[in-house]
Amino acid sequence: MTVATADRGLLMGLAYRLLGSVQEAEDAVQEAYTRWYALPDRRRAEIGSPTGWFVTVVSRICLDVLGSARARRERYVGQWLPEPVPDSARWTSQTVHDSAADPAERVSLDESISMALLVVLESMTPAERVAFILHDVFAYTFPEIGEIVGRSPQACRQLASSARRRVRERGHDRVPPEEHAHIVAAFRSAWESGDLTALVELLDPDATGVTDGGGAVSAAVNPIEGAERIAQFLLGVRRRQPDLAVRTAVVNGQAGLVARDAAGRTLAVVSVDVARGLVRRVWAMRNPAKLTTWPPERPGQA
C-alpha cells in the first residue's frame, strides 16, 4: 500500500475537522501530496514517518487557510455553516496518533465530527482550533503540537485549554445516540405531518435555527429564534414545496434529516442539537455547493 492510499482518508478526516469544508480539506490534502512528490527521492527516503510528515504539513496548510477564512466568510451571503457529510465511516476509519492523553480531555472521533462541535470550532482562533483537534481528538502531545505549529508546548496547552473552555461555554452536551435518534425521528414525523403543536413541543422554547443558502438559494439571512418561529418556518417550507420528501440519515455521525424534491434531488440537509430531550439548535444546509457529497435519491429508494 502506498503512502497515498494509506493516509489520504486519515488526512481528509484531519483537514475536514480543521476547516469544516470538504473542498477546502481536499485542496489542503492535495497540496500536501504535491509537496511530498516535489521532494527529492533521497529526502523522502530520509523521512522516518511519512504519516507524521503529512500530518504536520496538512496541519500547517490548514492553519494558513483558517487565517484567511474569517475574512472570506465575512463576505459570505447569510449565515455560514460547516459543510455536512453523509456519514462518519470515511472520516473516522483511522486514528492519527496513539499517544496517551487524559481521558477527560479526549473527544471521540464520532463526536468530533458532529455539527454541534464543528459550529463551536468556528468560534475559535485558528491556533486554538488546531491545538484542540490535534490534542483532544487525535491525542498529540503538546510538545509535538508545538513542533507542528511553531509554538511552545506551554502555549499549545493554553490554546487547547481555551478551546475546551469555549466548548463548555457553548453548552456542547453529550447525548446518547439512541436518544438523539429518537428525537430526530419524532421531529421528522411532526414536520412531515404538518403538526405545529408537536413541532413546538419538541423544540426548546429558546431554540435557534440557522439556514445556509450561500446566496444561491432561498434561506433565512439571520438566525431564527424561538420554538414557535422555527416551527412556523419549517411548516412554511412544506407548504411552498408539498412534494418535499424528508428522510432520516446519518449526518456528521449522528441522526439527521435529508430533504429531497420529487426528482430525488437533495435540497437540504438538517442537523440538530439535542439537550434535555428537546431540540435546541437546528442547522439547515441549503447551499448547493455544500451538498455535492449528498447524491440524489434513486426511484424506489427509501
C-alpha positions as CSV (number, residue, x, y, z in Angstrom):
1,M,0.0,0.0,0.0
2,T,1.5,3.4,-1.0
3,V,1.6,6.3,1.4
4,A,-1.1,8.0,-0.8
5,T,-3.6,5.2,-0.4
6,A,-2.7,4.6,3.3
7,D,-3.0,8.2,4.5
8,R,-5.5,10.1,2.3
9,G,-8.6,9.1,4.3
10,L,-6.8,9.9,7.6
11,L,-5.6,13.3,6.3
12,M,-9.1,14.1,4.9
13,G,-10.5,13.4,8.4
14,L,-8.0,15.7,10.0
15,A,-8.3,18.5,7.4
16,Y,-12.1,18.4,7.4
17,R,-12.2,18.8,11.2
18,L,-9.8,21.7,11.0
19,L,-11.6,23.5,8.1
20,G,-15.3,22.4,8.2
21,S,-15.3,22.2,4.4
22,V,-14.8,19.1,2.2
23,Q,-13.5,21.1,-0.8
24,E,-11.0,23.0,1.3
25,A,-9.9,19.8,3.0
26,E,-9.4,18.1,-0.3
27,D,-7.3,21.1,-1.5
28,A,-5.2,21.0,1.6
29,V,-4.5,17.3,1.3
30,Q,-3.7,17.6,-2.4
31,E,-1.3,20.4,-1.6
32,A,0.5,18.2,0.9
33,Y,0.8,15.4,-1.7
34,T,2.2,17.9,-4.2
35,R,4.8,19.0,-1.7
36,W,5.6,15.3,-0.9
37,Y,6.3,14.3,-4.5
38,A,8.2,17.5,-5.1
39,L,10.8,16.3,-2.6
40,P,13.9,14.6,-4.0
41,D,13.8,10.8,-3.7
42,R,16.7,10.9,-1.2
43,R,14.8,13.4,1.1
44,R,11.6,11.3,1.1
45,A,13.7,8.2,2.0
46,E,15.1,10.0,5.0
47,I,11.7,10.7,6.5
48,G,11.2,8.1,9.1
49,S,7.4,8.6,9.5
50,P,5.7,9.8,6.3
51,T,2.4,9.8,8.1
52,G,3.8,12.2,10.7
53,W,5.3,14.4,7.9
54,F,1.9,14.6,6.2
55,V,0.0,15.4,9.4
56,T,2.5,18.2,10.1
57,V,2.2,19.6,6.6
58,V,-1.6,19.3,6.4
59,S,-2.0,21.0,9.8
60,R,0.2,23.9,8.8
61,I,-1.7,24.3,5.5
62,C,-5.0,24.3,7.4
63,L,-3.6,26.8,9.8
64,D,-2.9,29.2,6.9
65,V,-6.3,28.6,5.4
66,L,-8.0,29.3,8.7
67,G,-6.2,32.5,8.9
68,S,-7.7,33.8,5.7
69,A,-11.1,32.1,6.1
70,R,-12.6,34.5,8.6
71,A,-12.3,37.5,6.1
72,R,-13.8,35.4,3.3
73,R,-16.7,34.3,5.5
74,E,-17.4,37.8,6.5
75,R,-18.3,38.4,2.8
76,Y,-20.5,35.3,2.7
77,V,-24.1,35.9,1.9
78,G,-26.2,35.0,5.0
79,Q,-25.2,32.5,7.7
80,W,-22.1,30.3,7.1
81,L,-22.3,26.7,8.3
82,P,-19.8,23.9,8.1
83,E,-20.4,21.5,5.2
84,P,-22.4,18.4,6.3
85,V,-21.0,15.0,5.3
86,P,-23.2,11.9,4.7
87,D,-21.7,9.5,7.2
88,S,-18.9,9.1,9.7
89,A,-17.2,6.0,8.4
90,R,-14.9,7.6,5.8
91,W,-13.9,10.3,8.3
92,T,-13.2,8.1,11.3
93,S,-11.7,5.0,9.8
94,Q,-8.2,5.6,11.3
95,T,-6.6,7.5,14.1
96,V,-3.6,9.7,13.5
97,H,-1.8,9.0,16.8
98,D,-1.6,6.5,19.6
99,S,-0.1,8.7,22.3
100,A,-1.8,8.6,25.7
101,A,-3.9,11.5,26.7
102,D,-6.0,12.4,29.7
103,P,-9.4,10.8,29.0
104,A,-11.1,13.9,30.4
105,E,-9.5,15.9,27.6
106,R,-10.4,13.5,24.8
107,V,-13.2,13.9,22.3
108,S,-14.3,10.7,20.4
109,L,-13.8,10.7,16.6
110,D,-17.5,10.4,16.0
111,E,-18.3,13.3,18.4
112,S,-15.6,15.4,16.9
113,I,-17.4,15.4,13.5
114,S,-20.8,16.4,14.9
115,M,-22.3,19.6,13.6
116,A,-22.6,20.9,17.1
117,L,-18.9,20.7,17.8
118,L,-18.0,21.9,14.3
119,V,-20.1,25.1,14.9
120,V,-18.3,25.7,18.2
121,L,-14.9,25.2,16.4
122,E,-15.9,28.1,14.1
123,S,-15.8,30.4,17.2
124,M,-12.1,29.5,17.9
125,T,-9.0,31.2,16.7
126,P,-7.1,29.2,14.1
127,A,-4.4,28.3,16.6
128,E,-7.0,27.2,19.2
129,R,-8.7,25.0,16.7
130,V,-5.5,23.3,15.5
131,A,-4.3,22.7,19.1
132,F,-7.7,21.4,20.2
133,I,-8.1,19.0,17.3
134,L,-4.6,17.6,17.4
135,H,-4.6,17.1,21.2
136,D,-8.2,16.4,22.2
137,V,-9.2,14.5,19.2
138,F,-6.0,12.9,17.8
139,A,-4.1,12.7,21.1
140,Y,-0.9,14.5,20.0
141,T,1.2,15.7,22.9
142,F,1.8,19.4,23.4
143,P,5.5,19.2,22.6
144,E,4.5,17.5,19.3
145,I,1.9,20.1,18.6
146,G,4.4,22.8,19.3
147,E,6.7,21.4,16.7
148,I,3.9,21.4,14.2
149,V,2.5,24.9,14.8
150,G,5.8,26.6,15.8
151,R,4.8,27.5,19.4
152,S,6.0,26.4,22.8
153,P,4.4,23.4,24.5
154,Q,3.0,25.6,27.2
155,A,1.4,28.0,24.7
156,C,-0.2,25.0,22.9
157,R,-1.5,23.7,26.3
158,Q,-3.1,27.1,26.9
159,L,-4.6,27.2,23.4
160,A,-6.2,23.8,23.9
161,S,-7.5,24.8,27.3
162,S,-9.0,28.0,25.9
163,A,-10.7,26.0,23.1
164,R,-12.0,23.5,25.7
165,R,-13.5,26.3,27.7
166,R,-15.3,27.6,24.5
167,V,-16.8,24.2,24.1
168,R,-18.1,24.1,27.7
169,E,-19.4,27.7,27.4
170,R,-21.4,26.9,24.3
171,G,-23.1,24.1,26.2
172,H,-21.9,21.2,24.0
173,D,-23.6,18.3,25.8
174,R,-23.2,14.6,25.0
175,V,-26.5,12.9,24.3
176,P,-26.8,9.1,23.9
177,P,-27.1,8.2,20.2
178,E,-30.4,6.4,20.8
179,E,-32.0,9.5,22.5
180,H,-30.7,11.7,19.7
181,A,-32.1,9.4,17.0
182,H,-35.5,9.2,18.8
183,I,-35.9,12.9,19.0
184,V,-34.9,13.3,15.3
185,A,-37.4,10.7,14.3
186,A,-40.2,12.5,16.2
187,F,-39.1,15.8,14.7
188,R,-39.3,14.4,11.2
189,S,-42.8,12.9,11.8
190,A,-44.1,16.2,13.1
191,W,-42.6,18.2,10.2
192,E,-43.9,15.8,7.6
193,S,-47.4,15.7,9.1
194,G,-47.5,19.5,9.5
195,D,-48.2,19.2,13.2
196,L,-47.3,22.6,14.6
197,T,-48.1,21.7,18.2
198,A,-45.9,18.6,18.0
199,L,-43.0,20.6,16.5
200,V,-43.2,23.3,19.1
201,E,-43.3,20.7,21.9
202,L,-40.1,19.1,20.5
203,L,-38.2,22.4,20.4
204,D,-36.6,24.1,23.3
205,P,-38.5,27.4,23.9
206,D,-35.2,29.3,23.3
207,A,-34.2,27.1,20.3
208,T,-32.2,28.7,17.4
209,G,-32.5,27.8,13.8
210,V,-29.8,28.6,11.2
211,T,-30.0,28.1,7.4
212,D,-27.1,28.4,5.0
213,G,-28.1,29.2,1.4
214,G,-24.9,31.0,0.4
215,G,-26.8,33.5,-1.7
216,A,-27.6,30.7,-4.2
217,V,-31.0,29.6,-2.9
218,S,-33.6,31.0,-0.6
219,A,-32.6,30.8,3.1
220,A,-33.1,32.9,6.3
221,V,-30.4,35.5,6.3
222,N,-30.5,35.8,10.1
223,P,-30.9,33.1,12.8
224,I,-34.4,32.2,13.7
225,E,-35.1,32.5,17.4
226,G,-37.7,30.6,19.4
227,A,-39.6,27.3,19.1
228,E,-42.7,28.9,17.6
229,R,-40.9,30.8,14.8
230,I,-38.7,27.8,13.9
231,A,-41.8,25.5,13.7
232,Q,-43.7,28.1,11.5
233,F,-40.6,28.4,9.3
234,L,-40.4,24.7,8.7
235,L,-44.1,24.3,8.0
236,G,-43.9,27.2,5.6
237,V,-41.2,25.3,3.7
238,R,-43.5,22.3,3.4
239,R,-46.4,24.5,2.2
240,R,-44.2,26.0,-0.5
241,Q,-42.9,22.6,-1.6
242,P,-45.6,19.9,-0.8
243,D,-43.7,17.2,-2.7
244,L,-40.8,17.5,-0.3
245,A,-39.6,14.1,1.0
246,V,-37.9,14.1,4.3
247,R,-35.7,11.1,5.3
248,T,-33.6,10.3,8.3
249,A,-30.0,9.8,7.6
250,V,-26.6,9.8,9.3
251,V,-25.3,13.4,9.2
252,N,-21.9,14.0,10.6
253,G,-22.0,10.8,12.6
254,Q,-25.4,11.5,14.1
255,A,-29.1,11.1,13.1
256,G,-30.2,13.9,10.9
257,L,-32.6,14.7,8.1
258,V,-32.3,15.0,4.3
259,A,-35.0,16.8,2.3
260,R,-35.3,16.0,-1.4
261,D,-37.7,17.1,-4.1
262,A,-39.9,14.8,-6.3
263,A,-37.0,14.1,-8.6
264,G,-34.8,13.0,-5.7
265,R,-32.5,16.0,-5.7
266,T,-31.1,16.9,-2.3
267,L,-32.5,20.3,-1.3
268,A,-31.4,20.5,2.3
269,V,-29.5,18.6,5.0
270,V,-30.6,19.2,8.5
271,S,-28.6,18.6,11.7
272,V,-30.0,19.2,15.2
273,D,-28.5,19.6,18.7
274,V,-30.5,17.8,21.4
275,A,-30.4,18.6,25.1
276,R,-32.7,17.5,27.9
277,G,-35.0,15.8,25.5
278,L,-35.5,18.8,23.3
279,V,-34.1,20.2,20.1
280,R,-32.2,23.4,21.0
281,R,-30.5,24.1,17.7
282,V,-31.4,23.4,14.1
283,W,-28.9,23.8,11.3
284,A,-30.2,23.5,7.7
285,M,-27.7,23.4,4.8
286,R,-29.3,24.7,1.6
287,N,-26.2,25.9,-0.3
288,P,-25.9,23.6,-3.4
289,A,-22.1,24.0,-3.3
290,K,-22.1,22.3,0.1
291,L,-24.4,19.5,-0.9
292,T,-22.2,17.9,-3.5
293,T,-21.4,14.8,-1.3
294,W,-25.2,14.1,-1.0
295,P,-26.3,12.1,-4.1
296,P,-29.8,12.2,-5.4
297,E,-32.2,9.6,-4.2
298,R,-32.9,6.9,-6.8
299,P,-36.5,6.0,-7.6
300,G,-37.8,3.4,-5.1
301,Q,-35.1,4.2,-2.6
302,A,-36.3,4.7,0.9
